[in-house]
Amino acid sequence: MQRSLTHQLPIEVFAYVGVFVLYSSLSSIYLYLPPMLAVLFVLFSKSLAANNYISVILISFCLVVFEANYGYILFSSIIYFYFIYKFIMPKINQNFSCVWCIKLTSVLMAYIGYYLFLSLISSIFLLSVPQISYYIIYYIVIEFLLVNLL
């Protein structure tokens, strides 16, 4: 069976997932490569808004790879991103009219909010508190620029 040239989306998405797995492995070794957490959050939000559940599953797989590379709790980023998408982002979209402000807020919530969420989970379940470094500022700036391109 041949695929139409105009219907290549699933093949492209699987290629992007493969590239992300390689990139995520490299970003855990080289600190100057951002982990693409905010980009995954924006893609997760867009996929949920478009009801594209295949993309949601593939992005969730990428988030699990992210969690495995950095040693975070399994499915914590997926749960956090869903709660942020469902409860906080509608209020932000309602109150802000500036597109850049919304994108900056989403990047900040992806990094700083996820750190606070992990801190909350670690205090509830008596786990070790995740560490934060000054590289987070570099990651926020780089990923804000990347999110603006999406």
C-alpha positions in Angstrom: 0.0 0.0 0.0 1.4 3.4 -1.0 1.1 6.5 1.1 0.0 9.8 -0.4 2.7 12.4 -0.4 0.3 14.8 1.3 -0.3 12.4 4.2 3.1 12.0 5.7 2.5 13.3 9.2 2.8 10.1 11.1 6.1 9.3 9.5 7.4 12.8 10.3 6.3 12.6 13.9 8.0 9.3 14.4 11.2 10.8 12.9 11.0 13.7 15.2 10.6 11.4 18.2 13.7 9.5 17.2 15.6 12.7 16.8 14.4 13.9 20.2 15.5 10.7 21.9 19.0 11.2 20.4 19.0 14.9 21.3 17.8 14.1 24.9 20.7 11.7 25.4 23.1 14.4 24.2 21.5 17.1 26.3 22.0 15.0 29.5 25.7 14.9 28.7 26.4 18.4 27.4 25.0 21.1 29.6 24.8 23.8 27.0 22.0 21.9 25.2 18.6 22.7 26.7 16.4 19.7 27.5 13.5 21.1 25.5 11.0 20.9 28.3 9.1 24.1 27.4 9.0 23.1 23.7 7.4 19.8 24.7 4.9 21.6 26.9 3.9 23.9 24.0 3.6 20.9 21.6 1.7 19.0 24.3 -0.8 21.9 24.7 -1.2 22.3 20.9 -1.9 18.6 20.5 -4.4 18.5 23.3 -6.2 21.6 21.8 -6.3 20.0 18.4 -7.5 16.6 19.8 -4.6 14.9 18.1 -4.2 12.0 20.5 -1.5 10.2 18.5 0.8 13.3 18.9 -0.2 13.5 22.6 1.0 9.9 23.1 4.2 10.5 21.2 5.0 13.7 23.1 4.2 11.8 26.3 6.8 9.2 25.3 9.3 12.0 24.8 8.4 13.3 28.3 9.1 9.9 29.7 12.4 9.8 28.0 13.1 13.3 29.5 12.2 12.1 32.9 14.4 9.0 32.6 17.4 11.0 31.4 17.3 13.4 34.3 16.1 11.0 37.0 12.7 12.5 37.7 9.6 10.7 38.9 7.9 8.7 36.2 4.9 10.4 34.6 5.3 13.5 36.7 5.8 15.8 33.8 2.8 14.4 32.0 0.6 15.0 35.0 2.0 18.4 35.6 1.6 19.5 32.0 -2.0 18.2 31.9 -2.9 20.1 35.1 -1.3 23.3 33.8 -3.0 23.0 30.4 -6.4 22.3 32.0 -6.5 24.7 34.9 -3.9 27.5 34.6 -3.4 28.1 30.9 -7.1 29.1 30.3 -6.8 31.8 32.9 -3.5 33.1 31.5 -5.0 33.1 28.0 -8.0 35.0 29.3 -6.1 37.6 31.2 -3.2 38.3 28.8 -3.6 39.7 25.3 0.2 39.8 24.6 1.3 36.6 22.7 4.9 37.0 23.8 3.7 37.3 27.4 1.7 34.1 27.1 4.7 32.3 25.6 7.1 33.6 28.3 4.7 32.5 31.0 4.4 29.1 29.5 8.2 28.7 29.3 8.5 29.9 32.9 5.8 27.6 34.1 7.4 24.7 32.3 10.7 25.1 34.1 10.1 26.8 37.4 6.6 25.4 37.9 7.8 21.9 37.2 10.6 22.3 39.7 8.1 23.5 42.3 5.8 20.6 41.4 8.7 18.1 41.9 9.6 19.8 45.2 6.0 19.4 46.3 5.9 15.7 45.3 9.2 15.1 47.0 8.1 16.7 50.2 4.8 14.7 50.2 6.5 11.3 49.5 9.7 12.1 51.5 12.0 11.9 48.5 15.1 13.8 47.8 14.4 17.4 46.6 15.5 17.9 43.0 18.5 20.2 42.4 18.3 23.4 40.4 21.2 25.2 38.8 21.9 28.5 37.1 21.8 26.8 33.7 18.0 27.0 34.1 18.1 30.7 33.1 20.1 29.9 30.0 17.5 27.1 29.2 14.6 29.5 29.7 16.1 32.1 27.3 17.0 29.6 24.6 13.6 27.8 24.8 11.7 31.1 24.8 13.3 31.8 21.5 12.5 28.4 20.2 8.9 28.6 21.4 8.5 31.9 19.5 9.4 30.0 16.4 6.6 27.4 16.8 
